[in-house]
């Protein structure tokens, strides 16, 4: 993608997702993800209706009139976007590829964090950590993240969720809000998920294409694995083959849902044909 086309696409994503974050998600994001607690701000004169428990007795005695302590929320947080860029994310049969939807969701979350003056970081992964951008503030930083989401070409097409979670736990020393965006077509990440969910406020967002859920009856067809490149000729006439495919797919989805629930992490699933706006809003409101 040339520079002009890339900038045009970045701007298009910014306009769409920033509008959503400004008018729809900003307040929900702020309400859902609280700061680390209350910190002392200032002392002011007592006003009718103030809680008497907040009176600063030392200052009150000094000035011979009541003063109260004012506290404010320690708001600054860190949002970490952990995004799957493996080969299976380049799949799509309708209007959008899964990776395009992942990019829009990530951009919307990033601008929501920007609106609340939070830091945002990015981790792109396949079966290895492809790119890590440390958390920072600012619009230019968010636009860099969007550019990487749009144009980054991974070195590998395979998936290893465990590696990504292990890297995340090692690189982020303080608690962060973590959104992991993937189709979660992987296994063996139970231990690293448990560690990450205990340390961070972790949410999994599973993006999928409805066509992936079932194998249609199309006769004898070549099936290419998007992550290994291997091609197999399969007879989709066979009910047994179609059923085995559906069973294996459901097992991956069930494993994702059970693991995130068991470890106290948030989770939601969104089809490329659904409105991720409604899905995210519903998730935020359910958490408040």
C-alpha positions in Angstrom: 0.0 0.0 0.0 1.5 3.3 -1.0 1.8 6.2 1.5 -1.0 8.3 0.0 -3.5 5.3 0.0 -2.4 4.4 3.5 -2.9 7.9 4.9 -6.3 8.0 3.3 -7.3 4.7 4.9 -6.0 5.8 8.3 -8.0 9.0 8.0 -11.1 7.1 7.1 -10.7 4.8 10.1 -10.0 7.7 12.4 -13.2 9.6 11.3 -15.4 6.5 11.8 -14.0 5.2 15.0 -13.3 8.6 16.7 -17.0 9.5 16.1 -18.0 6.3 17.8 -15.6 6.8 20.7 -16.6 10.5 21.2 -20.4 10.1 21.0 -21.0 6.5 22.1 -18.2 4.8 23.9 -16.4 7.6 25.8 -18.7 7.7 28.8 -19.2 3.9 28.8 -15.4 3.4 28.8 -14.9 5.9 31.6 -17.7 4.3 33.7 -16.5 0.7 33.1 -12.8 1.1 33.8 -12.1 3.0 37.0 -9.0 4.6 38.2 -6.7 3.1 40.8 -8.5 4.9 43.6 -9.0 8.3 45.2 -6.1 10.7 45.8 -6.0 13.9 47.8 -6.5 17.1 45.7 -7.0 20.1 47.9 -8.6 21.6 51.0 -11.5 24.0 50.7 -14.1 25.7 53.0 -16.9 23.6 54.2 -20.2 24.0 52.2 -23.7 23.0 53.2 -24.2 19.4 52.2 -20.6 18.3 52.5 -19.9 15.1 54.4 -18.7 15.9 57.9 -16.4 12.9 57.7 -14.3 14.8 55.2 -13.6 17.7 57.5 -9.9 18.4 58.0 -9.7 19.1 61.7 -6.2 20.4 61.7 -6.9 23.1 59.1 -10.3 23.8 60.7 -8.6 24.4 64.1 -5.9 26.6 62.5 -8.4 29.0 60.8 -11.3 28.6 63.3 -13.8 27.7 60.5 -14.6 24.3 58.9 -12.5 23.1 56.0 -12.9 19.8 54.1 -10.5 17.6 52.2 -11.3 17.1 48.5 -10.3 13.9 46.8 -10.4 13.0 43.1 -10.2 9.8 41.2 -6.7 8.8 40.1 -7.8 8.3 36.6 -4.7 7.6 34.5 -4.9 4.0 33.1 -3.1 1.9 30.5 -5.0 0.2 27.7 -3.2 -2.6 25.9 -4.5 -3.9 22.6 -3.3 -7.4 21.9 -4.2 -8.2 18.3 -3.9 -11.5 16.3 -2.4 -10.9 12.8 -2.0 -14.6 11.9 -3.2 -16.0 8.5 -6.7 -16.9 9.7 -7.5 -13.2 10.3 -7.3 -12.6 6.5 -10.5 -14.5 6.0 -13.8 -13.0 4.9 -16.7 -14.0 2.7 -19.0 -11.1 2.9 -18.3 -7.4 3.3 -15.1 -7.4 5.5 -12.2 -9.5 6.4 -11.8 -10.4 10.1 -8.7 -8.3 10.3 -10.5 -5.2 9.1 -13.1 -5.6 11.9 -10.4 -6.2 14.4 -8.7 -3.0 13.3 -11.9 -1.0 13.7 -12.7 -2.4 17.1 -9.1 -1.7 18.3 -9.2 1.9 16.9 -12.5 2.6 18.6 -11.1 1.4 21.9 -7.9 3.4 21.4 -9.8 6.6 20.8 -12.0 6.0 23.8 -8.9 5.7 25.9 -7.4 8.8 24.3 -10.6 10.7 25.2 -10.0 9.7 28.9 -6.4 10.7 28.8 -5.2 7.1 29.2 -2.1 5.5 27.7 -2.5 3.0 24.8 -0.1 0.3 23.7 -0.2 -2.3 20.9 1.0 -5.9 20.7 0.6 -7.7 17.4 1.1 -11.5 17.4 1.1 -14.6 15.3 3.0 -17.6 16.8 5.5 -15.0 17.9 5.4 -11.4 19.0 5.4 -9.5 15.7 5.4 -6.0 17.1 5.2 -4.2 20.4 4.5 -0.5 20.8 4.8 0.6 24.4 1.9 2.5 25.9 1.8 6.3 25.4 -0.7 9.1 25.2 -1.6 11.4 22.3 -3.4 11.4 19.0 -0.3 11.0 16.9 0.5 7.8 18.9 -3.0 6.5 18.3 -2.7 7.2 14.5 0.6 5.2 14.5 -1.2 2.3 16.1 -3.9 2.4 13.4 -1.2 2.6 10.6 0.4 -0.6 12.0 -2.9 -2.3 12.3 -3.7 -1.5 8.7 -0.4 -2.3 6.9 1.7 -4.6 9.1 2.8 -7.7 7.4 3.5 -10.6 9.9 6.6 -12.8 9.4 4.5 -15.9 10.4 0.9 -16.9 9.6 0.6 -19.3 12.5 -1.0 -18.6 15.9 0.3 -19.0 19.5 -1.8 -17.2 22.0 0.3 -18.5 24.9 3.4 -16.7 23.6 1.6 -13.4 23.3 0.2 -13.6 26.9 3.5 -14.6 28.3 5.2 -11.7 26.6 2.5 -9.4 27.9 2.8 -10.5 31.5 6.6 -9.9 31.3 6.5 -6.5 29.7 3.7 -4.8 31.6 4.7 -4.5 35.3 1.6 -2.6 36.5 -2.1 -3.6 36.1 -3.5 -2.6 32.7 -6.8 -2.9 30.8 -6.1 -5.6 28.1 -8.2 -6.4 25.1 -7.1 -9.5 23.2 -8.6 -9.5 19.7 -8.5 -12.8 17.9 -10.6 -15.7 16.5 -9.0 -17.8 19.3 -8.5 -20.8 17.0 -5.7 -22.1 19.2 -5.1 -24.3 22.3 -2.7 -24.7 25.1 -2.9 -21.2 26.5 -4.6 -22.0 29.8 -1.7 -21.3 32.1 -0.6 -18.0 30.6 -4.2 -16.8 30.4 -4.7 -17.5 34.1 -1.5 -15.5 35.0 -2.5 -12.6 32.7 -6.1 -12.5 33.9 -4.9 -12.4 37.5 -2.6 -9.5 36.9 -4.7 -7.4 34.4 -8.3 -6.5 33.6 -8.4 -8.8 30.6 -11.2 -9.1 28.0 -11.2 -11.4 24.9 -13.0 -10.3 21.8 -13.6 -13.1 19.4 -14.2 -12.1 15.8 -15.4 -14.7 13.4 -17.0 -15.2 10.0 -20.3 -17.2 10.0 -19.1 -19.3 7.1 -16.3 -20.7 9.3 -18.8 -22.3 11.7 -20.0 -24.9 9.2 -18.6 -26.8 6.2 -21.1 -26.5 3.3 -22.0 -29.4 1.0 -20.1 -28.4 -2.1 -18.8 -31.7 -3.3 -15.1 -32.5 -3.5 -13.3 -29.2 -2.9 -9.7 -28.1 -2.0 -9.4 -26.7 1.5 -6.4 -24.4 2.2 -5.2 -23.9 5.7 -4.6 -20.1 6.0 -1.9 -20.5 8.6 0.2 -23.4 7.2 -0.7 -23.1 3.4 -1.4 -26.8 3.3 -4.1 -27.8 0.8 -6.3 -30.9 1.2 -9.0 -32.2 -1.1 -12.1 -33.0 1.0 -15.4 -34.6 0.1 -18.0 -32.3 1.7 -20.7 -34.8 0.5 -19.8 -36.7 3.7 -22.1 -35.9 6.6 -19.4 -37.3 9.0 -16.7 -35.0 7.7 -19.1 -32.0 7.9 -20.1 -33.0 11.5 -16.5 -33.5 12.6 -15.6 -30.0 11.3 -18.5 -28.4 13.2 -17.6 -30.3 16.4 -14.0 -29.3 16.2 -15.0 -25.6 15.6 -17.4 -25.7 18.6 -14.7 -27.2 20.8 -12.4 -24.2 20.1 -15.1 -21.7 20.8 -16.2 -23.5 24.0 -12.6 -23.7 25.2 -12.2 -19.9 24.7 -15.4 -19.1 26.5 -14.8 -21.5 29.4 -11.2 -20.4 29.9 -12.0 -16.7 30.0 -15.0 -17.2 32.3 -13.2 -19.6 34.7 -10.3 -17.1 35.1 -12.5 -14.0 35.7 -11.8 -12.4 32.4 -14.4 -10.7 30.2 -15.4 -12.2 26.9 -17.5 -11.4 23.9 -17.9 -12.8 20.4 -18.8 -10.8 17.3 -19.5 -11.9 13.7 -18.1 -9.8 10.8 -21.8 -9.4 9.8 -22.8 -8.0 13.2 -22.5 -4.6 14.7 -19.5 -4.5 16.9 -20.9 -1.2 18.3 -23.9 -2.9 19.8 -21.7 -5.7 21.1 -19.2 -3.4 22.8 -21.9 -1.2 24.3 -23.7 -4.2 25.7 -20.5 -5.5 27.2 -19.6 -2.1 28.8 -23.1 -1.7 30.3 -23.2 -5.2 31.7 -19.9 -4.5 33.5 -20.9 -1.2 35.2 
